[in-house]
């Protein structure tokens, strides 16, 4: 089985140990890698994962340039990467242009770290530029152990964004929103042709029965396999998809075909 893990994280070597230690203490989650690119590649090798998408997040406007340069520098050998812009950055639109010039594949956002809602009007110029350049946009969806009491990136915000920005390829991570799966079923799944979901770190938060309902409503051609490494172990999500009563073709779509199509679409646009 070919597997493309579309939701992974790593840090610059000099920051990895400190970053993982702080996040582990806050969340109580034991990471599955050491947080480095080498650790991510070893995880891929040991689990027979042929390709992975790296999703860095700029938690401050000042981090954009460094993070995006680093993301571009580590690509290759089955590792692809998105860039990131911060909503408060005055040059966010120009940085999206630079992300495309660097050969990155999309733009990653995390509302709980960047303190914004995905459907805010101030973000529309950023999304329009991404759409124009053939970049997809990836959002953390739902609850986060490091977030506040109010969930900023909900399925309803993704639905509103998809309505406002047709033609923008949106990836709502964590099957549209951790701990908000009734809302995903109600207002998001299967409603928008350019919206995808990924399976990152959902094995502990959703029943097989509800996951199957969402996939059937969404369509297996709009679901991407993801693990959220190092915050989960890929084998958990692999087993989760494997035991669902989906056809072999549907599982192939989720495990790698859909990801490969998005990569090819970006390569063609670039």
C-alpha positions as CSV (number, residue, x, y, z in Angstrom):
1,X,0.0,0.0,0.0
2,X,1.4,3.4,-1.0
3,X,0.9,6.0,1.7
4,X,1.2,9.8,1.4
5,X,1.0,11.4,4.8
6,X,-0.4,14.9,4.1
7,X,-0.2,16.3,7.6
8,X,3.2,16.3,9.3
9,X,5.3,18.7,11.4
10,X,9.0,19.2,12.1
11,X,11.1,22.0,13.4
12,X,14.6,23.5,12.7
13,X,17.1,21.2,14.5
14,X,18.2,23.9,16.9
15,X,14.6,24.4,18.1
16,X,13.1,20.9,17.9
17,X,13.9,19.7,21.4
18,X,12.7,22.8,23.1
19,X,9.6,23.1,21.0
20,X,8.6,19.5,21.6
21,X,9.3,19.7,25.3
22,X,7.1,22.7,25.8
23,X,4.3,21.4,23.7
24,X,4.5,18.0,25.4
25,X,4.3,19.5,28.9
26,X,1.3,21.6,27.9
27,X,-0.7,18.9,26.1
28,X,0.5,15.7,27.8
29,X,1.0,14.1,24.4
30,X,4.2,12.1,23.9
31,X,5.6,12.9,20.4
32,X,6.3,10.2,17.9
33,X,9.5,11.7,16.5
34,X,12.3,14.0,17.9
35,X,10.7,16.9,16.0
36,X,13.6,17.2,13.4
37,X,13.5,16.6,9.7
38,X,15.7,13.6,10.1
39,X,13.2,12.3,12.7
40,X,10.4,12.8,10.2
41,X,12.3,11.0,7.5
42,X,13.0,8.1,9.8
43,X,9.4,7.9,10.7
44,X,8.5,7.7,7.0
45,X,11.1,5.0,6.4
46,X,10.1,2.9,9.4
47,X,6.4,3.0,8.5
48,X,6.8,2.6,4.7
49,X,5.4,6.0,4.1
50,X,6.5,7.1,0.6
51,X,5.8,10.8,0.8
52,X,4.8,13.4,3.3
53,X,3.6,17.0,3.4
54,X,5.3,19.3,6.0
55,X,3.0,22.0,7.5
56,X,5.0,24.7,9.3
57,X,3.2,27.5,11.1
58,X,4.3,31.1,11.5
59,X,3.2,32.1,15.0
60,X,4.5,35.6,14.6
61,X,4.7,37.9,11.5
62,X,8.5,38.1,11.9
63,X,8.8,34.3,11.4
64,X,7.4,34.1,7.9
65,X,10.5,34.6,5.8
66,X,12.7,32.3,7.9
67,X,10.1,29.5,8.1
68,X,9.3,29.6,4.4
69,X,13.0,29.6,3.4
70,X,13.6,26.7,5.7
71,X,10.5,24.8,4.4
72,X,11.7,25.2,0.8
73,X,15.2,24.0,1.7
74,X,14.2,20.7,3.2
75,X,12.0,19.5,0.3
76,X,13.0,16.5,-1.7
77,X,13.2,12.7,-1.3
78,X,9.5,12.3,-0.9
79,X,9.1,15.3,1.4
80,X,6.9,18.2,0.2
81,X,6.1,21.4,2.1
82,X,3.7,24.3,2.5
83,X,4.7,27.8,3.6
84,X,2.9,29.9,6.2
85,X,1.9,33.5,6.5
86,X,0.7,35.3,9.6
87,X,-2.7,37.1,9.4
88,X,-1.2,40.2,11.2
89,X,1.7,40.6,8.7
90,X,1.5,43.7,6.6
91,X,3.2,41.8,3.7
92,X,1.1,38.6,3.9
93,X,-0.1,38.9,0.3
94,X,3.5,39.4,-0.9
95,X,4.7,36.5,1.1
96,X,2.1,34.3,-0.5
97,X,3.7,35.3,-3.8
98,X,7.1,34.4,-2.5
99,X,5.8,31.0,-1.2
100,X,4.8,30.2,-4.8
101,X,8.2,31.4,-6.1
102,X,9.9,29.1,-3.6
103,X,8.1,26.1,-5.1
104,X,6.1,25.4,-2.0
105,X,2.7,23.8,-2.4
106,X,0.3,25.6,-0.2
107,X,-0.2,27.9,2.8
108,X,-0.7,26.6,6.3
109,X,-2.8,28.4,8.9
110,X,-3.5,27.6,12.5
111,X,-6.2,29.8,14.0
112,X,-5.5,28.8,17.6
113,X,-1.9,29.9,17.3
114,X,-2.4,32.9,15.0
115,X,-5.6,34.2,16.7
116,X,-8.0,34.6,13.8
117,X,-11.1,33.0,12.2
118,X,-10.6,31.5,8.8
119,X,-13.5,33.4,7.3
120,X,-12.5,36.9,8.4
121,X,-12.8,39.5,5.6
122,X,-9.2,40.8,6.2
123,X,-7.9,37.4,5.0
124,X,-9.7,37.4,1.6
125,X,-6.9,39.2,-0.3
126,X,-4.5,36.5,1.0
127,X,-6.8,33.7,-0.1
128,X,-7.4,35.3,-3.5
129,X,-3.7,35.5,-4.1
130,X,-3.3,31.8,-3.2
131,X,-6.1,30.9,-5.5
132,X,-4.6,32.9,-8.3
133,X,-1.2,31.2,-7.9
134,X,-2.6,27.7,-7.6
135,X,-1.7,27.2,-4.0
136,X,-4.0,25.3,-1.7
137,X,-4.7,26.5,1.9
138,X,-4.6,24.2,4.9
139,X,-6.3,25.0,8.2
140,X,-6.2,23.4,11.6
141,X,-9.8,22.5,12.3
142,X,-11.6,22.4,15.7
143,X,-10.3,22.0,19.2
144,X,-6.6,22.2,20.0
145,X,-5.0,21.4,23.4
146,X,-3.0,24.6,23.2
147,X,-5.9,26.8,22.2
148,X,-8.3,28.9,24.3
149,X,-11.8,28.2,25.4
150,X,-13.4,29.4,22.1
151,X,-12.7,27.4,19.0
152,X,-11.8,29.8,16.2
153,X,-11.6,27.4,13.3
154,X,-15.0,25.6,13.2
155,X,-16.7,23.7,10.4
156,X,-19.0,26.7,10.0
157,X,-16.1,29.1,9.4
158,X,-14.8,26.7,6.7
159,X,-18.3,26.5,5.1
160,X,-18.5,30.3,5.1
161,X,-15.1,30.6,3.5
162,X,-15.8,28.1,0.8
163,X,-19.0,30.0,-0.1
164,X,-17.1,33.3,-0.2
165,X,-14.1,31.9,-2.2
166,X,-15.2,29.4,-4.8
167,X,-12.3,27.8,-6.6
168,X,-9.9,28.1,-3.7
169,X,-8.7,24.6,-2.7
170,X,-9.3,24.4,1.1
171,X,-8.0,21.6,3.3
172,X,-9.8,21.5,6.6
173,X,-7.5,19.3,8.7
174,X,-8.6,16.8,11.4
175,X,-11.7,15.8,9.3
176,X,-13.0,19.4,9.5
177,X,-12.8,20.0,13.2
178,X,-11.7,18.0,16.2
179,X,-14.6,17.5,18.7
180,X,-17.0,19.2,16.2
181,X,-17.9,16.2,14.1
182,X,-21.7,16.7,14.4
183,X,-21.2,20.2,12.9
184,X,-19.0,18.7,10.2
185,X,-21.8,16.3,9.2
186,X,-24.4,19.1,9.3
187,X,-22.8,21.9,7.4
188,X,-19.5,20.9,5.8
189,X,-19.1,17.4,4.5
190,X,-20.0,16.9,0.8
191,X,-21.1,20.5,0.2
192,X,-18.1,22.1,-1.5
193,X,-16.3,20.8,-4.5
194,X,-13.0,22.4,-3.7
195,X,-12.9,21.4,0.0
196,X,-10.8,18.5,1.3
197,X,-10.5,17.0,4.8
198,X,-7.5,15.2,6.3
199,X,-7.5,12.4,8.9
200,X,-4.7,13.9,11.0
201,X,-4.8,12.8,14.7
202,X,-8.5,12.0,14.6
203,X,-8.3,8.3,15.7
204,X,-8.7,9.3,19.4
205,X,-11.6,11.7,18.8
206,X,-14.1,10.1,16.4
207,X,-15.9,6.8,16.3
208,X,-15.5,4.6,13.2
209,X,-19.2,4.9,12.6
210,X,-19.2,8.7,12.5
211,X,-16.0,8.8,10.4
212,X,-17.5,6.5,7.9
213,X,-20.7,8.6,7.6
214,X,-18.5,11.7,7.1
215,X,-16.4,10.0,4.4
216,X,-19.4,8.7,2.6
217,X,-21.0,12.2,2.6
218,X,-17.8,14.0,1.8
219,X,-16.7,11.5,-0.9
220,X,-13.5,9.5,-0.6
221,X,-12.0,11.5,-3.4
222,X,-12.0,14.6,-1.1
223,X,-10.3,13.0,1.9
224,X,-6.5,12.9,2.5
225,X,-4.6,10.6,4.8
226,X,-2.7,12.5,7.5
227,X,-1.2,11.6,10.9
228,X,-0.2,15.0,12.5
229,X,3.2,13.5,13.3
230,X,4.8,14.0,15.8
231,X,1.5,14.5,17.7
232,X,0.2,11.1,16.7
233,X,1.6,7.8,15.4
234,X,0.7,7.2,11.8
235,X,-0.1,3.6,12.4
236,X,-3.2,4.6,14.3
237,X,-4.7,6.5,11.4
238,X,-3.5,3.8,9.0
239,X,-5.3,1.1,11.0
240,X,-8.4,3.4,11.3
241,X,-8.8,3.8,7.6
242,X,-7.9,0.2,7.0
243,X,-10.7,-1.2,9.1
244,X,-13.5,0.9,7.6
245,X,-15.8,-0.9,5.2
246,X,-14.6,1.1,2.2
247,X,-13.6,-0.3,-1.2
248,X,-10.0,-0.8,-2.0
249,X,-10.2,2.0,-4.5
250,X,-11.6,4.4,-1.9
251,X,-8.8,3.5,0.5
252,X,-6.2,4.1,-2.3
253,X,-7.7,7.5,-2.9
254,X,-7.4,8.4,0.8
255,X,-4.0,6.9,1.3
256,X,-2.3,8.5,-1.7
257,X,-4.2,9.2,-4.9
258,X,-5.9,12.4,-3.8
259,X,-2.6,13.8,-2.4
260,X,-0.8,13.0,-5.6
261,X,-3.5,14.8,-7.7
262,X,-3.1,17.9,-5.5
263,X,0.7,17.8,-6.0
264,X,0.4,17.3,-9.7
265,X,-2.1,20.2,-9.9
266,X,0.2,22.5,-8.1
267,X,3.2,21.4,-10.2
268,X,1.3,22.1,-13.3
269,X,0.1,25.5,-12.1
270,X,3.6,26.4,-11.0
